[in-house]
Amino acid sequence: MTVTATAAASAVRSMSRAPPPAAEQPPLAVGLVGLLVAVRLCQVAAWPVAVLTGGTAGLHSMLGASTVYAVQTLAVVGVLAAVWRQRAVPPMVAVLDAAVAVMALLAGGLLTRPGAGTGFSHPALLAAIGAGLTVAFALSARRAAAWCTALAIAYLLGVHGTVSLGLVALSGAAANLLILVGMPVAAGLVVRALRHAEQRARSAAVRADAAEIRAADAEAALTEARRRLAAHTAHVAELAQQHRTLHDTVLPIIDGLGRVLPIM
């Protein structure tokens, strides 16, 4: 019964130290998700500001560019709502986000005039950079790299009219490609490093809890051993007392009988 009680106590302690459910994300994950949402909202808000301050001279069609921007913005809002609700970036949501960004990059680039495809006239570029960040958060390094490559190809195909103008346009396109691909790569490396550090910290905490449980079990076993020793000592003392009582009672009787029997 003592062993069973010790095991039950150990199980209770283990349950009290059990990891939080999957829905309760660690602070690092919540912080990264909040950062991603804030960055993407700023990226989506940038194009209307650029159009209001810089005009629409770089666009073939304001209506077409606005449609591309609206569709992509709706997709981004849906993605961010799902991400914020779950406090994580589901892989399927990231893939859908990147697929919409690929189509928006291609269509948005075709709607810009030659020479304007590398600037803020492009209605989908900044939000597409955010899509690259999303896949870097959610997917493996290989899959994220594949989607970033698809984003880069879609961008180049969309702004081919600008790229064909020569070296100056190529330098602008190269800078955009560096941001389009480089930012997600850098973000992915940072996120993976932070997650690895967090996992190591959590593993250390789990090991510390296990060591604490083992120490508590050892202390309980030692306490039980002391109790048994005390019980055994008390039993031995009781036997000794009984022996002394028997000795003090029987010997006088035998002595008395020894004195009486010779007389008889």
Accessible surface in RSA format (square Angstrom, percent):
REM  Atomic radii and reference values for relative SASA: ProtOr
REM  Chains: A
REM  Algorithm: Lee & Richards
REM  Probe-radius: 1.40
REM  Slices: 20
REM RES _ NUM      All-atoms   Total-Side   Main-Chain    Non-polar    All polar
REM                ABS   REL    ABS   REL    ABS   REL    ABS   REL    ABS   REL
RES MET A   1   206.50 106.9 161.59 106.9  44.92 106.9 123.99 105.4  82.51 109.3
RES THR A   2    39.60  28.2  33.05  33.5   6.54  15.6  18.01  24.2  21.59  32.6
RES VAL A   3   114.39  75.3 111.65 101.1   2.74   6.6 113.74  98.8   0.65   1.8
RES THR A   4    96.11  68.4  92.03  93.3   4.07   9.7  66.39  89.2  29.72  44.9
RES ALA A   5    62.28  57.3  50.27  77.6  12.01  27.3  57.78  81.4   4.50  11.9
RES THR A   6    38.40  27.3  33.58  34.0   4.82  11.5  27.08  36.4  11.32  17.1
RES ALA A   7    59.84  55.0  48.03  74.1  11.81  26.9  54.97  77.4   4.87  12.9
RES ALA A   8    54.92  50.5  46.28  71.4   8.65  19.7  53.97  76.0   0.95   2.5
RES ALA A   9    43.13  39.7  34.93  53.9   8.20  18.6  42.00  59.1   1.13   3.0
RES SER A  10    23.00  19.4  23.00  30.7   0.00   0.0   8.64  18.4  14.36  20.1
RES ALA A  11    51.81  47.6  45.28  69.9   6.53  14.9  51.13  72.0   0.68   1.8
RES VAL A  12    99.17  65.3  98.04  88.8   1.13   2.7  98.39  85.5   0.78   2.1
RES ARG A  13    55.52  23.3  54.65  27.9   0.86   2.1  34.49  47.1  21.02  12.7
RES SER A  14    50.27  42.5  42.43  56.6   7.84  18.1  31.19  66.4  19.07  26.7
RES MET A  15   147.31  76.3 130.61  86.4  16.70  39.8 108.01  91.8  39.30  52.1
RES SER A  16    86.27  72.9  42.97  57.3  43.30  99.7  49.92 106.3  36.35  50.9
RES ARG A  17    74.83  31.4  49.82  25.4  25.01  59.5  25.80  35.3  49.04  29.7
RES ALA A  18    61.68  56.7  38.82  59.9  22.85  52.0  42.56  59.9  19.12  50.6
RES PRO A  19   102.09  74.4  82.23  75.0  19.85  72.2  88.49  73.1  13.60  84.5
RES PRO A  20    75.25  54.8  55.83  50.9  19.43  70.6  62.31  51.4  12.94  80.4
RES PRO A  21    81.86  59.7  68.56  62.5  13.30  48.3  80.66  66.6   1.20   7.4
RES ALA A  22    92.00  84.6  68.66 106.0  23.34  53.1  81.73 115.1  10.26  27.2
RES ALA A  23    90.62  83.3  60.74  93.7  29.89  68.0  71.75 101.0  18.87  50.0
RES GLU A  24   103.83  59.6  91.13  68.9  12.70  30.2  41.32  79.9  62.51  51.0
RES GLN A  25    62.27  34.8  41.84  30.6  20.44  48.7   0.74   1.6  61.53  46.7
RES PRO A  26    32.08  23.4  24.77  22.6   7.31  26.6  32.08  26.5   0.01   0.0
RES PRO A  27   117.79  85.8 104.55  95.3  13.25  48.2 111.07  91.7   6.72  41.8
RES LEU A  28    45.86  25.5  37.64  26.9   8.22  20.7  44.02  30.9   1.84   4.9
RES ALA A  29    23.57  21.7  19.27  29.7   4.30   9.8  23.30  32.8   0.27   0.7
RES VAL A  30    51.22  33.7  50.08  45.3   1.14   2.8  50.08  43.5   1.14   3.1
RES GLY A  31    44.35  54.7   0.00   N/A  44.35  54.7  37.66 103.3   6.69  15.0
RES LEU A  32    17.02   9.5  16.33  11.7   0.69   1.7  16.48  11.6   0.54   1.4
RES VAL A  33     5.23   3.4   5.23   4.7   0.00   0.0   5.23   4.5   0.00   0.0
RES GLY A  34    24.00  29.6   0.00   N/A  24.00  29.6  18.65  51.2   5.35  12.0
RES LEU A  35   106.28  59.2  99.99  71.5   6.29  15.8 104.32  73.3   1.96   5.3
RES LEU A  36     3.45   1.9   1.33   0.9   2.13   5.3   3.45   2.4   0.00   0.0
RES VAL A  37    23.42  15.4  23.42  21.2   0.00   0.0  23.42  20.4   0.00   0.0
RES ALA A  38    51.89  47.7  46.10  71.1   5.80  13.2  51.23  72.1   0.66   1.8
RES VAL A  39    47.26  31.1  44.16  40.0   3.10   7.5  47.17  41.0   0.09   0.2
RES ARG A  40     0.87   0.4   0.84   0.4   0.02   0.1   0.00   0.0   0.87   0.5
RES LEU A  41    91.82  51.1  87.32  62.5   4.50  11.3  87.60  61.5   4.21  11.3
RES CYS A  42    90.92  68.8  79.28  88.4  11.63  27.3  29.78  75.5  61.14  65.9
RES GLN A  43    22.18  12.4  17.89  13.1   4.29  10.2  13.98  29.8   8.20   6.2
RES VAL A  44    14.70   9.7  12.82  11.6   1.88   4.5  14.70  12.8   0.00   0.0
RES ALA A  45    54.77  50.4  48.49  74.8   6.28  14.3  53.30  75.1   1.47   3.9
RES ALA A  46    29.96  27.6  20.93  32.3   9.03  20.6  27.78  39.1   2.18   5.8
RES TRP A  47    15.40   6.2  14.73   7.1   0.68   1.6  15.40   8.2   0.00   0.0
RES PRO A  48    44.22  32.2  41.23  37.6   2.99  10.9  44.18  36.5   0.04   0.3
RES VAL A  49    88.83  58.5  88.28  79.9   0.55   1.3  88.83  77.2   0.00   0.0
RES ALA A  50    21.49  19.8  10.64  16.4  10.85  24.7  16.84  23.7   4.65  12.3
RES VAL A  51    17.46  11.5  12.99  11.8   4.47  10.8  13.95  12.1   3.51   9.5
RES LEU A  52   153.03  85.2 119.08  85.2  33.95  85.3 122.48  86.0  30.55  82.2
RES THR A  53   112.79  80.2  73.32  74.3  39.47  94.1  66.48  89.3  46.31  70.0
RES GLY A  54    62.49  77.1   0.00   N/A  62.49  77.1  33.54  92.0  28.96  64.9
RES GLY A  55    39.33  48.5   0.00   N/A  39.33  48.5  29.55  81.1   9.78  21.9
RES THR A  56    58.88  41.9  49.40  50.1   9.48  22.6  16.93  22.7  41.95  63.4
RES ALA A  57    87.11  80.1  64.96 100.2  22.15  50.4  77.87 109.7   9.24  24.5
RES GLY A  58    12.79  15.8   0.00   N/A  12.79  15.8   8.56  23.5   4.23   9.5
RES LEU A  59     7.02   3.9   1.75   1.3   5.27  13.2   1.75   1.2   5.27  14.2
RES HIS A  60    96.82  52.9  69.92  48.6  26.90  68.8  46.19  47.6  50.63  58.9
RES SER A  61    41.93  35.4  35.73  47.7   6.20  14.3  28.07  59.8  13.86  19.4
RES MET A  62    77.92  40.4  70.04  46.4   7.88  18.8  70.04  59.6   7.88  10.4
RES LEU A  63   141.13  78.6 134.89  96.5   6.23  15.7 138.27  97.1   2.86   7.7
RES GLY A  64    19.57  24.1   0.00   N/A  19.57  24.1  18.69  51.3   0.88   2.0
RES ALA A  65     0.00   0.0   0.00   0.0   0.00   0.0   0.00   0.0   0.00   0.0
RES SER A  66    36.37  30.7  34.31  45.8   2.06   4.7  27.72  59.0   8.65  12.1
RES THR A  67    71.90  51.1  67.32  68.2   4.58  10.9  57.19  76.8  14.71  22.2
RES VAL A  68    20.04  13.2  16.12  14.6   3.92   9.5  19.57  17.0   0.47   1.3
RES TYR A  69    40.54  18.9  40.54  23.1   0.00   0.0  31.90  24.0   8.63  10.6
RES ALA A  70    47.17  43.4  43.89  67.7   3.29   7.5  47.00  66.2   0.18   0.5
RES VAL A  71    85.32  56.1  83.56  75.6   1.77   4.3  84.04  73.0   1.28   3.5
RES GLN A  72     4.37   2.4   4.19   3.1   0.18   0.4   3.04   6.5   1.33   1.0
RES THR A  73    28.35  20.2  27.93  28.3   0.42   1.0  26.89  36.1   1.47   2.2
RES LEU A  74   131.74  73.4 122.90  87.9   8.84  22.2 123.30  86.6   8.44  22.7
RES ALA A  75    25.73  23.7  12.04  18.6  13.69  31.1  24.00  33.8   1.73   4.6
RES VAL A  76     0.41   0.3   0.41   0.4   0.00   0.0   0.41   0.4   0.00   0.0
RES VAL A  77    78.24  51.5  76.62  69.4   1.62   3.9  77.59  67.4   0.65   1.8
RES GLY A  78    40.74  50.2   0.00   N/A  40.74  50.2  34.23  93.9   6.51  14.6
RES VAL A  79    12.71   8.4  10.51   9.5   2.20   5.3  11.84  10.3   0.87   2.4
RES LEU A  80     9.31   5.2   8.11   5.8   1.20   3.0   8.48   6.0   0.83   2.2
RES ALA A  81    52.09  47.9  39.33  60.7  12.75  29.0  48.83  68.8   3.26   8.6
RES ALA A  82    12.93  11.9  12.62  19.5   0.31   0.7  12.63  17.8   0.30   0.8
RES VAL A  83     0.10   0.1   0.10   0.1   0.00   0.0   0.10   0.1   0.00   0.0
RES TRP A  84   112.95  45.3 112.95  54.7   0.00   0.0  91.46  48.8  21.49  34.9
RES ARG A  85   167.11  70.2 139.48  71.1  27.63  65.8  73.26 100.1  93.85  56.9
RES GLN A  86    92.40  51.7  76.84  56.2  15.56  37.1  28.90  61.5  63.50  48.2
RES ARG A  87    77.15  32.4  77.15  39.3   0.00   0.0  17.06  23.3  60.08  36.4
RES ALA A  88    34.67  31.9  31.64  48.8   3.03   6.9  34.67  48.8   0.00   0.0
RES VAL A  89    15.77  10.4   2.44   2.2  13.33  32.1   2.44   2.1  13.33  36.1
RES PRO A  90    25.68  18.7  19.90  18.1   5.78  21.0  25.68  21.2   0.00   0.0
RES PRO A  91    69.79  50.9  69.79  63.6   0.00   0.0  69.79  57.6   0.00   0.0
RES MET A  92   128.83  66.7 125.75  83.2   3.08   7.3 114.36  97.2  14.47  19.2
RES VAL A  93    27.60  18.2  27.19  24.6   0.41   1.0  27.60  24.0   0.00   0.0
RES ALA A  94     0.00   0.0   0.00   0.0   0.00   0.0   0.00   0.0   0.00   0.0
RES VAL A  95    27.54  18.1  27.54  24.9   0.00   0.0  27.54  23.9   0.00   0.0
RES LEU A  96   106.08  59.1 105.61  75.6   0.48   1.2 106.01  74.5   0.07   0.2
RES ASP A  97     3.30   2.3   2.44   2.4   0.87   2.0   0.67   1.6   2.64   2.6
RES ALA A  98     0.00   0.0   0.00   0.0   0.00   0.0   0.00   0.0   0.00   0.0
RES ALA A  99    31.74  29.2  28.83  44.5   2.91   6.6  30.72  43.3   1.01   2.7
RES VAL A 100    34.96  23.0  34.61  31.3   0.35   0.8  34.61  30.1   0.35   1.0
RES ALA A 101     0.95   0.9   0.85   1.3   0.10   0.2   0.85   1.2   0.10   0.3
RES VAL A 102    33.66  22.2  33.66  30.5   0.00   0.0  33.66  29.2   0.00   0.0
RES MET A 103   122.93  63.7 117.43  77.7   5.50  13.1  79.38  67.5  43.55  57.7
RES ALA A 104     8.38   7.7   3.87   6.0   4.51  10.3   7.87  11.1   0.51   1.4
RES LEU A 105     0.00   0.0   0.00   0.0   0.00   0.0   0.00   0.0   0.00   0.0
RES LEU A 106    69.10  38.5  69.10  49.4   0.00   0.0  69.10  48.5   0.00   0.0
RES ALA A 107    39.66  36.5  35.38  54.6   4.27   9.7  39.11  55.1   0.54   1.4
RES GLY A 108     0.00   0.0   0.00   N/A   0.00   0.0   0.00   0.0   0.00   0.0
RES GLY A 109     2.06   2.5   0.00   N/A   2.06   2.5   0.00   0.0   2.06   4.6
RES LEU A 110    91.82  51.1  75.10  53.7  16.71  42.0  77.77  54.6  14.04  37.8
RES LEU A 111    38.43  21.4  38.43  27.5   0.00   0.0  38.43  27.0   0.00   0.0
RES THR A 112     8.01   5.7   0.58   0.6   7.43  17.7   0.00   0.0   8.01  12.1
RES ARG A 113   106.55  44.7 106.49  54.3   0.05   0.1  27.83  38.0  78.72  47.7
RES PRO A 114    78.70  57.4  57.66  52.6  21.04  76.5  58.46  48.3  20.25 125.8
RES GLY A 115    43.32  53.4   0.00   N/A  43.32  53.4  18.07  49.6  25.25  56.6
RES ALA A 116    19.87  18.3  12.96  20.0   6.91  15.7  19.50  27.5   0.37   1.0
RES GLY A 117     0.00   0.0   0.00   N/A   0.00   0.0   0.00   0.0   0.00   0.0
RES THR A 118    34.00  24.2  19.51  19.8  14.50  34.6   0.83   1.1  33.18  50.2
RES GLY A 119    33.50  41.3   0.00   N/A  33.50  41.3  32.59  89.4   0.91   2.0
RES PHE A 120   128.68  64.4 119.60  74.1   9.08  23.6 123.10  74.6   5.58  16.0
RES SER A 121    29.73  25.1  22.79  30.4   6.94  16.0   5.31  11.3  24.42  34.2
RES HIS A 122     5.48   3.0   0.00   0.0   5.48  14.0   0.00   0.0   5.48   6.4
RES PRO A 123     4.48   3.3   0.00   0.0   4.48  16.3   0.44   0.4   4.03  25.1
RES ALA A 124     0.18   0.2   0.00   0.0   0.18   0.4   0.18   0.3   0.00   0.0
RES LEU A 125    12.76   7.1  12.59   9.0   0.17   0.4  12.59   8.8   0.17   0.5
RES LEU A 126    45.33  25.2  43.46  31.1   1.87   4.7  43.46  30.5   1.87   5.0
RES ALA A 127     9.80   9.0   7.99  12.3   1.80   4.1   8.21  11.6   1.59   4.2
RES ALA A 128     0.00   0.0   0.00   0.0   0.00   0.0   0.00   0.0   0.00   0.0
RES ILE A 129     5.98   3.4   5.98   4.5   0.00   0.0   5.98   4.3   0.00   0.0
RES GLY A 130     0.00   0.0   0.00   N/A   0.00   0.0   0.00   0.0   0.00   0.0
RES ALA A 131     0.00   0.0   0.00   0.0   0.00   0.0   0.00   0.0   0.00   0.0
RES GLY A 132     0.00   0.0   0.00   N/A   0.00   0.0   0.00   0.0   0.00   0.0
RES LEU A 133    12.15   6.8  12.15   8.7   0.00   0.0  12.15   8.5   0.00   0.0
RES THR A 134     0.23   0.2   0.23   0.2   0.00   0.0   0.04   0.1   0.19   0.3
RES VAL A 135     0.00   0.0   0.00   0.0   0.00   0.0   0.00   0.0   0.00   0.0
RES ALA A 136     2.89   2.7   2.69   4.1   0.21   0.5   2.81   4.0   0.08   0.2
RES PHE A 137    12.74   6.4  10.68   6.6   2.06   5.4  10.68   6.5   2.06   5.9
RES ALA A 138    24.55  22.6   0.00   0.0  24.55  55.9   4.82   6.8  19.74  52.3
RES LEU A 139     8.25   4.6   0.45   0.3   7.79  19.6   4.12   2.9   4.13  11.1
RES SER A 140    61.50  52.0  47.19  63.0  14.32  33.0  50.67 107.9  10.83  15.2
RES ALA A 141    66.94  61.5  55.69  85.9  11.25  25.6  59.25  83.4   7.70  20.4
RES ARG A 142   207.48  87.1 196.97 100.4  10.51  25.0  79.72 109.0 127.76  77.4
RES ARG A 143   116.03  48.7 114.02  58.1   2.01   4.8  46.25  63.2  69.78  42.3
RES ALA A 144     9.05   8.3   9.00  13.9   0.05   0.1   9.05  12.7   0.00   0.0
RES ALA A 145    53.65  49.3  47.54  73.4   6.10  13.9  52.27  73.6   1.38   3.6
RES ALA A 146    61.06  56.1  46.55  71.8  14.51  33.0  54.79  77.2   6.28  16.6
RES TRP A 147    59.80  24.0  58.90  28.5   0.90   2.1  48.94  26.1  10.86  17.6
RES CYS A 148     3.81   2.9   3.76   4.2   0.04   0.1   1.45   3.7   2.36   2.5
RES THR A 149    74.58  53.0  71.67  72.7   2.91   6.9  49.22  66.1  25.36  38.3
RES ALA A 150    34.67  31.9  27.51  42.5   7.16  16.3  32.62  45.9   2.06   5.4
RES LEU A 151     0.00   0.0   0.00   0.0   0.00   0.0   0.00   0.0   0.00   0.0
RES ALA A 152    14.36  13.2  14.36  22.2   0.00   0.0  14.36  20.2   0.00   0.0
RES ILE A 153    93.38  53.1  92.74  69.1   0.65   1.6  93.36  67.2   0.02   0.1
RES ALA A 154     5.22   4.8   2.95   4.6   2.27   5.2   5.02   7.1   0.20   0.5
RES TYR A 155     0.00   0.0   0.00   0.0   0.00   0.0   0.00   0.0   0.00   0.0
RES LEU A 156    66.61  37.1  62.86  45.0   3.74   9.4  63.08  44.3   3.53   9.5
RES LEU A 157   102.84  57.3  99.53  71.2   3.31   8.3  99.89  70.2   2.94   7.9
RES GLY A 158     2.28   2.8   0.00   N/A   2.28   2.8   0.00   0.0   2.28   5.1
RES VAL A 159     1.85   1.2   0.00   0.0   1.85   4.5   1.85   1.6   0.00   0.0
RES HIS A 160   107.81  58.9 105.06  73.0   2.75   7.0  74.54  76.8  33.28  38.7
RES GLY A 161    23.57  29.1   0.00   N/A  23.57  29.1  20.30  55.7   3.28   7.3
RES THR A 162     2.89   2.1   2.17   2.2   0.71   1.7   0.77   1.0   2.12   3.2
RES VAL A 163    33.24  21.9  30.08  27.2   3.16   7.6  30.08  26.1   3.16   8.6
RES SER A 164    90.54  76.5  51.33  68.5  39.22  90.3  49.60 105.6  40.95  57.4
RES LEU A 165   109.87  61.2  74.61  53.4  35.26  88.6  77.49  54.4  32.38  87.1
RES GLY A 166    28.19  34.8   0.00   N/A  28.19  34.8  28.15  77.3   0.04   0.1
RES LEU A 167   145.56  81.1 135.80  97.2   9.76  24.5 136.19  95.6   9.37  25.2
RES VAL A 168   131.59  86.6 124.90 113.1   6.70  16.1 127.55 110.8   4.04  11.0
RES ALA A 169    13.10  12.0   5.39   8.3   7.72  17.6  11.32  15.9   1.79   4.7
RES LEU A 170    80.91  45.1  78.58  56.2   2.33   5.9  78.74  55.3   2.17   5.8
RES SER A 171    66.28  56.0  52.93  70.6  13.35  30.8  46.01  98.0  20.28  28.4
RES GLY A 172    23.18  28.6   0.00   N/A  23.18  28.6  22.19  60.9   1.00   2.2
RES ALA A 173     1.93   1.8   1.93   3.0   0.00   0.0   1.93   2.7   0.00   0.0
RES ALA A 174    56.84  52.3  49.59  76.5   7.26  16.5  51.80  73.0   5.04  13.4
RES ALA A 175    51.81  47.6  45.23  69.8   6.57  14.9  50.67  71.4   1.13   3.0
RES ASN A 176    16.33  11.3  15.88  15.3   0.45   1.1   0.51   1.2  15.82  15.3
RES LEU A 177    39.14  21.8  38.13  27.3   1.01   2.6  38.28  26.9   0.86   2.3
RES LEU A 178   128.81  71.7 121.91  87.2   6.90  17.3 127.38  89.5   1.43   3.8
RES ILE A 179    72.73  41.4  70.92  52.8   1.80   4.3  72.73  52.4   0.00   0.0
RES LEU A 180     0.08   0.0   0.08   0.1   0.00   0.0   0.08   0.1   0.00   0.0
RES VAL A 181    46.86  30.8  46.86  42.4   0.00   0.0  46.86  40.7   0.00   0.0
RES GLY A 182    24.32  30.0   0.00   N/A  24.32  30.0  20.90  57.3   3.43   7.7
RES MET A 183    82.41  42.7  75.54  50.0   6.87  16.3  64.90  55.2  17.51  23.2
RES PRO A 184     1.51   1.1   0.68   0.6   0.83   3.0   1.00   0.8   0.50   3.1
RES VAL A 185    76.30  50.2  68.20  61.7   8.10  19.5  75.15  65.3   1.15   3.1
RES ALA A 186    52.51  48.3  48.89  75.4   3.62   8.2  52.25  73.6   0.26   0.7
RES ALA A 187    21.92  20.2  13.99  21.6   7.93  18.0  21.28  30.0   0.64   1.7
RES GLY A 188     4.70   5.8   0.00   N/A   4.70   5.8   4.70  12.9   0.00   0.0
RES LEU A 189   119.99  66.8 114.36  81.8   5.63  14.2 114.88  80.7   5.11  13.8
RES VAL A 190    85.54  56.3  82.37  74.6   3.16   7.6  85.51  74.3   0.02   0.1
RES VAL A 191     3.53   2.3   3.53   3.2   0.00   0.0   3.53   3.1   0.00   0.0
RES ARG A 192    76.58  32.2  71.35  36.4   5.23  12.5  53.14  72.6  23.44  14.2
RES ALA A 193    63.01  57.9  49.49  76.4  13.52  30.8  57.94  81.6   5.07  13.4
RES LEU A 194    71.48  39.8  69.81  49.9   1.67   4.2  70.08  49.2   1.40   3.8
RES ARG A 195    91.32  38.3  91.14  46.5   0.18   0.4  32.60  44.6  58.72  35.6
RES HIS A 196   101.77  55.6  99.85  69.4   1.92   4.9  70.83  73.0  30.93  36.0
RES ALA A 197    43.76  40.2  38.13  58.8   5.63  12.8  38.91  54.8   4.85  12.8
RES GLU A 198    34.71  19.9  28.77  21.8   5.94  14.1  19.73  38.2  14.98  12.2
RES GLN A 199   109.45  61.2 107.15  78.3   2.29   5.5  33.64  71.6  75.81  57.5
RES ARG A 200   145.66  61.2 139.94  71.3   5.72  13.6  55.58  76.0  90.08  54.6
RES ALA A 201    62.89  57.8  48.59  75.0  14.30  32.5  57.35  80.8   5.53  14.7
RES ARG A 202   112.27  47.1 108.82  55.5   3.46   8.2  39.90  54.5  72.37  43.9
RES SER A 203    50.30  42.5  45.01  60.1   5.29  12.2  20.02  42.6  30.28  42.4
RES ALA A 204    46.35  42.6  41.00  63.3   5.35  12.2  41.99  59.1   4.36  11.5
RES ALA A 205    54.38  50.0  46.42  71.6   7.95  18.1  53.53  75.4   0.85   2.2
RES VAL A 206    97.61  64.2  96.00  86.9   1.60   3.9  97.01  84.3   0.59   1.6
RES ARG A 207   151.12  63.5 146.12  74.5   5.01  11.9  72.97  99.7  78.15  47.4
RES ALA A 208    60.14  55.3  47.75  73.7  12.39  28.2  55.51  78.2   4.63  12.3
RES ASP A 209    47.93  33.6  47.93  47.7   0.00   0.0   6.38  15.0  41.55  41.4
RES ALA A 210    35.36  32.5  31.54  48.7   3.82   8.7  34.50  48.6   0.86   2.3
RES ALA A 211    46.15  42.4  41.07  63.4   5.09  11.6  42.04  59.2   4.11  10.9
RES GLU A 212    89.19  51.2  82.26  62.2   6.93  16.5  36.06  69.8  53.12  43.4
RES ILE A 213    25.50  14.5  25.26  18.8   0.24   0.6  25.50  18.4   0.00   0.0
RES ARG A 214   152.03  63.8 146.24  74.5   5.79  13.8  71.70  98.0  80.33  48.7
RES ALA A 215    62.64  57.6  50.25  77.5  12.39  28.2  57.98  81.7   4.66  12.3
RES ALA A 216    28.89  26.6  22.16  34.2   6.73  15.3  25.13  35.4   3.77  10.0
RES ASP A 217    38.07  26.7  36.18  36.0   1.89   4.5  20.38  48.0  17.69  17.6
RES ALA A 218    63.00  57.9  50.92  78.6  12.08  27.5  58.53  82.4   4.48  11.9
RES GLU A 219   117.50  67.5 112.80  85.3   4.69  11.2  36.88  71.3  80.62  65.8
RES ALA A 220    37.47  34.5  26.74  41.3  10.73  24.4  33.45  47.1   4.02  10.7
RES ALA A 221    56.83  52.3  47.70  73.6   9.13  20.8  52.69  74.2   4.15  11.0
RES LEU A 222    90.33  50.3  85.99  61.5   4.35  10.9  89.76  63.0   0.57   1.5
RES THR A 223    79.65  56.7  78.87  80.0   0.78   1.9  62.91  84.5  16.74  25.3
RES GLU A 224    27.70  15.9  25.90  19.6   1.80   4.3  15.38  29.7  12.32  10.1
RES ALA A 225    53.80  49.5  45.44  70.1   8.36  19.0  49.60  69.8   4.20  11.1
RES ARG A 226   151.12  63.5 145.80  74.3   5.32  12.7  51.92  71.0  99.20  60.1
RES ARG A 227   130.96  55.0 123.41  62.9   7.55  18.0  71.18  97.3  59.78  36.2
RES ARG A 228   131.98  55.4 126.58  64.5   5.40  12.9  45.18  61.7  86.80  52.6
RES LEU A 229   115.55  64.4 111.20  79.6   4.35  10.9 114.99  80.8   0.56   1.5
RES ALA A 230    62.24  57.2  50.50  77.9  11.74  26.7  57.51  81.0   4.73  12.5
RES ALA A 231    55.01  50.6  40.64  62.7  14.37  32.7  49.65  69.9   5.36  14.2
RES HIS A 232   111.20  60.8 105.72  73.5   5.48  14.0  71.77  74.0  39.43  45.9
RES THR A 233    78.75  56.0  75.64  76.7   3.12   7.4  64.82  87.1  13.93  21.1
RES ALA A 234    62.31  57.3  50.93  78.6  11.38  25.9  57.79  81.4   4.51  12.0
RES HIS A 235    98.89  54.0  95.78  66.6   3.11   8.0  66.05  68.1  32.84  38.2
RES VAL A 236    71.92  47.3  71.42  64.7   0.49   1.2  71.42  62.1   0.49   1.3
RES ALA A 237    56.16  51.6  47.21  72.9   8.95  20.3  53.54  75.4   2.62   6.9
RES GLU A 238    95.92  55.1  89.82  68.0   6.10  14.5  32.84  63.5  63.08  51.5
RES LEU A 239    89.01  49.6  84.83  60.7   4.19  10.5  85.14  59.8   3.88  10.4
RES ALA A 240    39.11  36.0  31.39  48.4   7.72  17.6  38.30  53.9   0.80   2.1
RES GLN A 241    93.37  52.2  93.37  68.2   0.00   0.0  39.67  84.4  53.70  40.7
RES GLN A 242    95.21  53.2  89.05  65.1   6.16  14.7  38.51  82.0  56.70  43.0
RES HIS A 243   121.95  66.6 117.43  81.6   4.51  11.5  82.47  85.0  39.48  45.9
RES ARG A 244   123.85  52.0 122.46  62.4   1.39   3.3  60.86  83.2  62.99  38.2
RES THR A 245    71.97  51.2  67.56  68.5   4.41  10.5  61.33  82.4  10.64  16.1
RES LEU A 246   109.42  60.9 106.26  76.0   3.16   7.9 109.11  76.6   0.31   0.8
RES HIS A 247    92.24  50.4  85.75  59.6   6.50  16.6  66.02  68.0  26.23  30.5
RES ASP A 248    96.03  67.3  82.37  82.0  13.66  32.3  31.87  75.0  64.16  64.0
RES THR A 249    73.47  52.3  65.96  66.9   7.52  17.9  54.91  73.8  18.56  28.1
RES VAL A 250    53.45  35.2  53.45  48.4   0.00   0.0  53.45  46.4   0.00   0.0
RES LEU A 251    82.43  45.9  80.37  57.5   2.06   5.2  80.63  56.6   1.80   4.8
RES PRO A 252    80.98  59.0  65.26  59.5  15.71  57.1  72.27  59.7   8.70  54.1
RES ILE A 253    99.55  56.6  91.80  68.4   7.75  18.7  98.48  70.9   1.07   2.9
RES ILE A 254    97.31  55.4  95.64  71.2   1.68   4.0  95.66  68.9   1.66   4.5
RES ASP A 255    72.30  50.6  64.96  64.7   7.34  17.4  22.78  53.6  49.52  49.4
RES GLY A 256    28.70  35.4   0.00   N/A  28.70  35.4  28.57  78.4   0.13   0.3
RES LEU A 257    98.79  55.0  98.02  70.1   0.77   1.9  98.04  68.9   0.76   2.0
RES GLY A 258    40.26  49.7   0.00   N/A  40.26  49.7  32.05  88.0   8.21  18.4
RES ARG A 259   170.01  71.4 160.25  81.7   9.77  23.3  59.75  81.7 110.27  66.8
RES VAL A 260    76.74  50.5  76.73  69.5   0.01   0.0  76.74  66.7   0.00   0.0
RES LEU A 261   112.85  62.8 101.86  72.9  10.99  27.6 102.10  71.7  10.75  28.9
RES PRO A 262   106.63  77.7  67.45  61.5  39.18 142.4  80.46  66.4  26.17 162.7
RES ILE A 263   149.97  85.3 120.07  89.5  29.89  72.0 126.85  91.3  23.12  62.7
RES MET A 264   173.17  89.7 109.56  72.5  63.61 151.4 116.63  99.2  56.54  74.9
END  Absolute sums over single chains surface
CHAIN  1 A    15532.4      13335.0       2197.4      11638.9       3893.5
END  Absolute sums over all chains
TOTAL         15532.4      13335.0       2197.4      11638.9       3893.5
